[in-house]
Amino acid sequence: MVVVGGGIFGMSTAVHLARLGVKTTLINDGPLANGASGRSLAWLNSSRMRSDAYHRLRLAGIDRYRTLSHRYPNADWLRFDGGLTWDADDQENQISAVFDYERELGYHAISVDRDNVGAITPGVDGTVITKQGAIFNPGEGWVNLPSLIAMLADEFKLLGGQIETGAGRASVVVEGGRAIGAKTADGRSWPAQAVLLAAGGEVPGIVKQAGVHLGDQTPVALLVRTKPIGHPLKAVLNTPRVAVRPTPDGGLALDSAWSEEEVGVKEDGSYDIKQSTLDGLLHEASKVLEGHPKLELQDFGVGPKPIPGDGDPVFGELEPISGYFVAFSHSGATLGLIAGELLADEIAMGKRHPLLADFRPERFQNAQSKSGETVWV
């Protein structure tokens, strides 16, 4: 087996394959976690509204992290201190409807207003919560994906797995309607009986080489990390202007929708990040924190944030190409462990798992076939 991609989907699947006794090599274009996994807010959740199938998969994903947290109760890279969210004070505010929806599902949700937030979760300036209130989800948490990936890599190597980094961009070799390995930009080939492509936002472009279409709405994302400040915030915050979570070193990780829109892409493919964007994120985060601390930039990450065309995950074998598996999804943190487990089972056992039934890549073929377009070559 060859796994292409050193993010959470690739590393999780590789270690699960190794646990099953499958000889596996993982190849990556650079260091592990050098893509979306290294710049993810990594909020573990199934909040707000989505399909039942997606909710069940996310709950299974959170369950695997809870099992992991019992193995590592003192880990500073995996925490379950809840999530707090509120919407803007406008006609699109959905907090009341979301609260009712989550309660009906049995997803633990507590109604919060500006007066009681301090008693429920520390570190938040309650005055910025809008009049419609907020929702606190006690069962949510966060993970530092580079730390998790490094731990999984150590186990993978102990089980006999091989990791090749710095191999350059990879492509999957297909012959006679079957994946037979991968080749990399440095000229090396990696023969295999099956291949998993888990290369983040590159997945649609790579599978297109084999004549396969996957819907894609991958944007460019920006994650800002602050210097350590020792603030009492424990929960993940999702607010109208900024999302905030603690980091293992005592700092904060920040992102937002508006800051993504301000990232420019140059002709050479590099990114243009304005200082005003970075300063704006720091300012918006300070406004929602108790005491309005001065936040200083430590570093930032920018690059593609994998999002399939319909927003739902894409997991499993490509229908027309035997042995060619893909993992392409937003919410890589929440789904990382469960997706790796289920994909490894499918690859090793040859039986499709029902939890992934709604997330197969052929749904894009089926949708375009109905419109009369030619999809597969």
C-alpha positions in Angstrom: 0.0 0.0 0.0 1.2 3.5 -0.8 -0.4 6.6 1.0 0.2 9.9 -0.7 -0.1 12.8 1.8 1.4 13.4 5.2 -1.5 15.2 6.8 -4.0 13.7 9.3 -6.0 11.7 6.7 -2.8 10.1 5.2 -1.1 9.5 8.5 -4.2 8.1 10.3 -4.9 5.7 7.4 -1.3 4.6 7.2 -1.0 3.8 10.9 -4.4 1.9 10.8 -3.2 -0.1 7.9 0.0 -0.9 9.7 -2.0 -2.1 12.7 -3.8 -4.5 10.3 -0.5 -5.9 9.1 -0.6 -4.2 5.7 2.9 -3.2 4.4 2.6 0.5 3.9 4.7 3.4 2.6 3.7 7.0 3.1 5.1 9.6 0.8 4.8 13.4 1.1 6.0 16.4 -0.9 7.7 17.9 2.2 7.7 17.4 6.0 4.7 15.8 7.6 1.8 18.2 8.4 3.1 20.7 5.9 -0.3 21.3 4.4 -3.8 22.0 5.7 -3.2 19.9 8.8 -0.4 22.3 9.9 -2.7 25.4 9.6 -6.0 24.1 10.9 -8.1 25.6 13.7 -8.7 21.8 14.5 -12.0 22.3 16.4 -13.5 18.9 17.3 -17.2 19.3 16.9 -20.5 18.4 15.2 -22.3 21.6 16.0 -24.9 23.5 14.0 -26.9 21.9 11.2 -25.9 19.2 8.7 -27.1 15.9 7.3 -27.8 13.0 9.7 -25.1 10.9 7.9 -22.5 13.7 8.4 -23.5 14.2 12.0 -23.1 10.5 12.8 -19.7 10.4 11.1 -18.5 13.4 13.1 -19.8 12.0 16.3 -17.8 8.8 15.6 -14.8 11.0 15.0 -15.1 12.8 18.3 -15.6 9.4 20.0 -12.1 8.3 18.8 -10.5 11.4 20.2 -12.2 10.8 23.5 -10.7 7.3 23.6 -7.3 8.8 22.7 -7.7 11.4 25.5 -8.1 8.7 28.0 -4.8 7.2 26.9 -3.1 10.6 27.2 -5.0 12.4 29.9 -2.3 15.0 30.5 -1.7 15.8 26.8 -1.4 19.5 26.1 -2.3 18.9 22.4 -5.7 17.4 22.9 -8.3 19.1 25.1 -12.1 18.8 25.6 -13.0 22.0 27.3 -16.0 22.8 25.1 -16.9 25.2 22.4 -18.8 28.5 22.5 -20.5 30.1 19.5 -22.6 33.1 18.8 -23.9 34.9 15.7 -24.0 38.5 14.5 -26.9 40.6 15.6 -28.7 40.7 12.3 -31.5 38.9 10.4 -29.3 35.9 9.7 -28.8 35.1 13.4 -29.6 31.4 13.8 -28.7 30.8 17.4 -32.2 30.0 18.6 -32.9 27.6 15.8 -29.5 25.9 16.1 -30.0 25.5 19.9 -33.3 23.8 19.4 -31.9 21.6 16.6 -28.9 20.4 18.7 -31.1 19.7 21.7 -33.5 17.6 19.6 -30.5 15.6 18.3 -29.2 15.0 21.9 -26.1 17.0 21.1 -25.2 18.6 24.4 -26.0 22.3 24.2 -26.3 25.0 26.9 -27.9 28.4 26.3 -25.6 31.2 27.3 -26.0 35.0 27.6 -23.6 37.7 28.5 -24.4 37.6 32.2 -23.8 33.9 32.8 -20.9 33.1 30.4 -18.3 33.6 33.1 -19.8 30.9 35.2 -19.9 28.4 32.3 -16.6 28.9 30.5 -13.7 31.3 31.5 -11.9 33.9 29.5 -14.7 35.5 27.5 -15.8 39.1 27.5 -19.5 38.6 27.9 -20.4 42.1 26.8 -19.6 41.1 23.2 -22.2 38.3 23.1 -25.1 39.5 21.0 -28.6 39.8 22.5 -29.7 36.5 20.9 -27.2 34.7 23.2 -24.7 32.0 22.6 -24.4 28.2 22.7 -21.9 26.3 24.8 -21.3 22.7 23.7 -19.4 21.0 26.6 -18.5 17.9 24.6 -16.4 19.8 22.0 -12.6 20.3 22.0 -9.5 20.9 19.9 -6.4 19.0 18.8 -3.0 20.2 17.7 -2.7 18.2 14.5 1.1 18.4 14.0 1.6 16.9 17.5 -0.9 14.1 16.8 0.6 13.4 13.4 4.1 13.1 14.9 2.8 10.7 17.5 1.1 8.5 14.9 4.2 8.6 12.7 6.3 7.2 15.6 3.8 4.3 16.0 3.7 3.8 12.2 7.5 3.4 12.0 7.5 1.0 15.0 5.0 -1.2 13.2 7.3 -1.3 10.2 5.9 1.5 8.1 8.1 3.6 5.8 7.9 7.4 5.6 9.4 9.3 2.6 9.3 13.1 2.9 10.5 15.7 0.5 9.6 13.5 -2.5 7.9 16.3 -4.4 4.5 16.4 -6.0 3.1 12.9 -6.5 0.8 11.3 -9.0 -1.0 8.0 -9.0 0.0 5.5 -11.7 -3.0 3.8 -13.3 -2.8 0.9 -15.8 -5.6 -1.2 -17.1 -8.2 0.4 -15.0 -6.2 -0.2 -11.8 -3.9 1.9 -9.5 -0.5 0.2 -9.5 1.5 2.7 -7.5 2.7 6.3 -7.4 5.5 8.4 -8.8 7.0 11.6 -7.5 8.6 14.7 -8.9 12.0 13.5 -7.8 11.8 10.7 -10.3 11.1 7.8 -7.9 8.3 5.2 -8.4 6.5 3.4 -5.6 4.7 0.2 -6.8 1.7 -0.9 -4.8 -1.4 -3.0 -4.9 -3.5 0.0 -3.8 -3.0 3.7 -3.4 -4.7 6.2 -1.1 -4.5 9.8 -2.3 -4.8 12.1 0.7 -3.0 15.2 -0.6 -5.5 17.9 0.7 -6.5 20.5 -1.8 -4.4 18.9 -4.5 -6.7 15.8 -4.7 -9.1 17.0 -7.4 -6.3 18.0 -9.7 -4.4 14.8 -9.3 -7.5 12.5 -9.9 -8.3 14.6 -12.9 -5.2 13.2 -14.5 -7.0 9.8 -14.5 -10.1 11.3 -16.0 -12.0 11.6 -12.7 -14.0 14.6 -11.7 -14.4 15.6 -8.0 -16.3 18.8 -7.2 -14.0 21.3 -5.6 -14.5 24.6 -3.8 -11.2 24.7 -2.0 -10.4 28.3 -0.9 -7.2 29.8 0.5 -7.1 29.8 4.3 -5.1 31.8 6.8 -4.3 30.7 10.4 -2.6 33.1 12.7 -0.8 32.0 15.9 -0.1 34.4 18.8 2.8 34.4 21.2 2.0 32.8 24.6 -0.1 35.0 26.8 -1.2 32.7 29.6 -4.9 33.7 29.2 -7.6 31.7 31.0 -9.6 30.8 27.8 -10.1 27.1 27.5 -13.0 26.7 25.1 -12.9 27.1 21.3 -14.7 30.3 20.3 -16.6 30.8 17.1 -17.8 34.3 16.8 -19.0 36.6 14.0 -15.6 38.1 13.4 -13.0 35.5 14.6 -12.6 31.9 15.7 -10.1 31.4 18.6 -8.7 28.3 20.2 -5.8 27.8 22.7 -2.5 26.3 21.6 -0.3 23.9 23.6 2.3 26.6 24.3 -0.2 29.0 25.9 -0.9 31.1 22.8 -3.9 31.3 20.6 -4.8 30.2 17.1 -7.1 32.5 15.1 -9.0 32.4 11.8 -12.0 34.0 10.1 -13.9 34.0 6.9 -13.2 37.7 6.2 -9.4 37.3 6.6 -9.4 34.4 4.0 -11.0 36.8 1.5 -8.2 39.3 2.0 -5.4 36.8 1.0 -4.1 37.5 -2.5 -2.6 34.9 -4.8 0.3 36.2 -7.0 1.0 35.0 -10.5 3.8 32.7 -9.3 1.3 31.0 -6.9 2.7 32.6 -3.7 0.4 34.5 -1.3 0.1 38.1 -0.5 -0.7 38.7 3.2 -1.4 42.2 4.3 -0.2 43.4 7.6 -3.6 45.0 8.2 -5.2 41.5 7.9 -2.9 40.0 10.5 -3.4 43.0 12.8 -7.1 42.8 12.2 -7.3 39.2 13.4 -5.3 40.0 16.5 -7.6 43.0 17.2 -10.8 41.0 16.7 -9.6 38.2 19.0 -8.6 40.6 21.7 -12.1 42.2 21.7 -13.8 38.9 22.6 -11.4 37.9 25.3 -11.7 38.9 29.0 -9.4 41.7 29.8 -8.8 42.5 26.1 -5.1 41.3 26.2 -2.5 42.6 23.8 -2.0 39.8 21.3 1.3 39.6 19.4 1.9 37.7 16.2 4.1 34.6 16.5 3.6 33.2 13.0 0.9 32.3 10.5 0.1 29.7 7.9 -1.5 30.1 4.6 -2.6 27.8 1.8 -5.5 25.7 0.4 -8.2 24.6 2.8 -9.7 21.4 1.2 -13.5 21.7 0.7 -15.3 19.4 -1.8 -17.8 20.9 -4.2 -20.9 20.1 -2.1 -19.2 20.6 1.2 -19.4 17.0 2.3 -16.5 14.6 2.7 -15.2 12.4 -0.2 -13.9 9.0 1.1 -13.3 5.7 -0.6 -12.4 3.9 -3.8 -12.9 5.6 -7.2 -15.6 3.6 -8.9 -13.9 3.2 -12.3 -10.3 2.6 -11.0 -9.7 -0.4 -8.8 -7.4 0.2 -5.9 -7.4 4.0 -6.2 -8.7 5.5 -2.9 -9.2 9.1 -2.0 -9.6 11.2 1.2 -10.7 14.8 0.5 -12.6 16.7 3.1 -13.0 19.8 5.2 -13.1 19.1 9.0 -10.0 17.0 8.7 -9.4 17.3 12.5 -12.8 16.0 13.6 -12.8 13.2 10.9 -9.1 12.4 10.9 -9.0 9.3 13.2 -12.3 7.8 12.2 -11.7 8.3 8.5 -8.3 6.6 8.7 -9.8 3.7 10.6 -12.6 3.1 8.1 -10.5 3.6 5.0 -7.9 1.2 6.3 -10.6 -1.4 6.9 -12.0 -0.9 3.4 -8.6 -1.2 1.8 -7.5 -4.2 3.8 -10.9 -6.1 3.9 -12.4 -5.0 0.6 -15.8 -4.2 2.2 -17.4 -0.8 2.1 -18.4 0.7 5.5 -22.0 2.0 5.8 -20.8 5.1 7.7 -19.2 6.3 4.4 -22.1 5.4 2.1 -23.1 9.1 1.6 -19.6 10.3 1.0 -18.4 8.2 -2.0 -16.6 10.0 -4.9 -19.0 8.6 -7.5 -21.7 11.0 -6.4 -20.0 13.7 -8.5 -20.1 11.4 -11.5 -23.8 10.6 -10.9 -24.6 14.3 -10.6 -22.8 15.3 -13.8 -24.1 12.3 -15.7 -27.6 13.5 -15.0 -26.7 16.8 -16.6 -25.5 15.0 -19.7 -21.8 15.8 -19.2 -19.0 13.3 -19.9 -17.2 12.7 -16.7 -15.1 9.5 -16.8 -12.4 8.9 -19.4 
